[in-house]
Amino acid sequence: MGTHLPSWLASLRVPLFVSHRRLARLRRLPVAATGWALDSGGFSELSLFGAWQTTPAAYARAIVRCRDEIGSLEWAAPQDWMCEPPILAKTGRSVAFHQAATVASVLDLRASVGSLVIPVLQGWQLADYVACAERYRAAGIDLTGEPLVGLGSVCRRQGTSTIAVIVAELAGYGLRLHGFGIKIQGLGAYARHLTSADSLAWSYNARRQPPLPGCPHRSCANCARWALAWRDRLLRRAATQQLALTDLATGWDAA
C-alpha cells in the first residue's frame, strides 16, 4: 500500500511503499512495524526537473539510513528513468538513454548498498522492455535470478490491452514482477502475472468520497482506516478473480 504519510510505517502492520522524497524531510525516522519498500521518487523528480536532482551518493546514503534507522526495509527502487512520452518530452532524451541510465543506476547503487536495490525494466512498447532486459544481461544481471524486478512506465496506462500483453510476456520469461502504481483495473487484467504491486489510489478515491461514518475529518484522503478498508477490499477482489481464473484453467485442462 502506497502512502504519503511516513508515520504509518510505525503504526500499520501491512507492507507499505514510501517515497524517499517524503522520508528525506524527516530528522527522526519512524521504526517500521513490518516490512516495507522504498520508492526513489523518480517520477516526481523527472517530471519536475527533467533530470535527477538527488545525486546517486545522496540516495545511497538515504537507503542505508532507511535500512538502519527504520528497519525492515525489504527493497528499494533505483533512480530509474520513466519512459512515458511526457517524461521523455521533459528530459529531451530517448527511450534508449532512459534505459541505459536506469541500468547504470542499479549497478551504481548495488556497488554501494548491495542487492537491496531491485532492477527495474523501463520502456514503452514490448520490444523496449525486452531490449532493457538485454541491457541488464549484458551488464551481468540475470533478471530471472532476481527475487523481484520492477516494471516501470505502466501506471498511467495499466488498464490497456498493451500492458496486459507486456506483463504476460515478461512474466513468461520467468521474471518475478513488481507493478508500480497498479490499480483495480490493472490487477483485474493481469494480477496473476505479478509477484507484487503497489498503489496509492486509495487516497485519490477518498478525496472524492464522503468520509467513513465516525471519521471526524472532511476527507479520508489521509485516513488509515479508509486505506486499510480499501486494501482489504482490493485483496478480496483480487483473490476472487484469481480463484475464477484457476477454476477456468482447471476446466480447460479437464476438457
QUIMOLIN-V520191 format. One line per field, one symbol per residue. ss: DSSP state (H for helix, E for strand, L for the rest). phi: phi as a letter, one per 20 degrees, with the letter a starting at -180 (. if undefined). burial: + if it has 9 or more other C-alpha atoms within 8 Angstrom, else -. Layout:
# QUIMOLIN-V520191
ss = ???
phi = ???
burial = ???
This chain:
# QUIMOLIN-V520191
ss = LEELLLLHHHHLLLLEEEEHHHHLLLLLLLLLLLLEEEELLHHHHHHHHLLLLLLHHHHHHHHHHHHHHHLLEEEEELLLLLLLHHHHHHHLLLHHHHHHHHHHHHHHHHHHHHHHEEEEELLLLHHHHHHHHHHHHHLLLLHHHLLLEEELLLHHHLLLHHHHHHHHHHHHLLLLEEELLLLHHHHHHHHHHEEEELLLHHHHHHHLLLLLLLLLLLLLLLLHHHHHHHHHHHHHHHHHHHHHHHHHHHHHHHL
phi = .fbedgffgedddcfdccfgffffeefdefdfebfbcdefmffffffedmafeffgfffffffffffeeemlfeacffeedfcfgffgffemdegffffffffffffffffecnfgeefcecrcegffffffffffgfendeffeefbcfdemdfebfeefgfgfffffffffneeedeemeegffffebgfedebbcadfgfgfffdcfffgnefefcefcdffffffffffffffffffffffffffffffff
burial = +++--+-+++----++++++-++-----++++++++++++++--+++-++-+---+--++-++++++-+++++-+++++++++---++-++---+--++++++-++-+++--+--+++++++++---+++-++-+++-----+--+-++++++++--++---++-+++-++---+++++++++-++++-++-+++-++++-++++++--++-------+++----++--++--+---+--++-------------
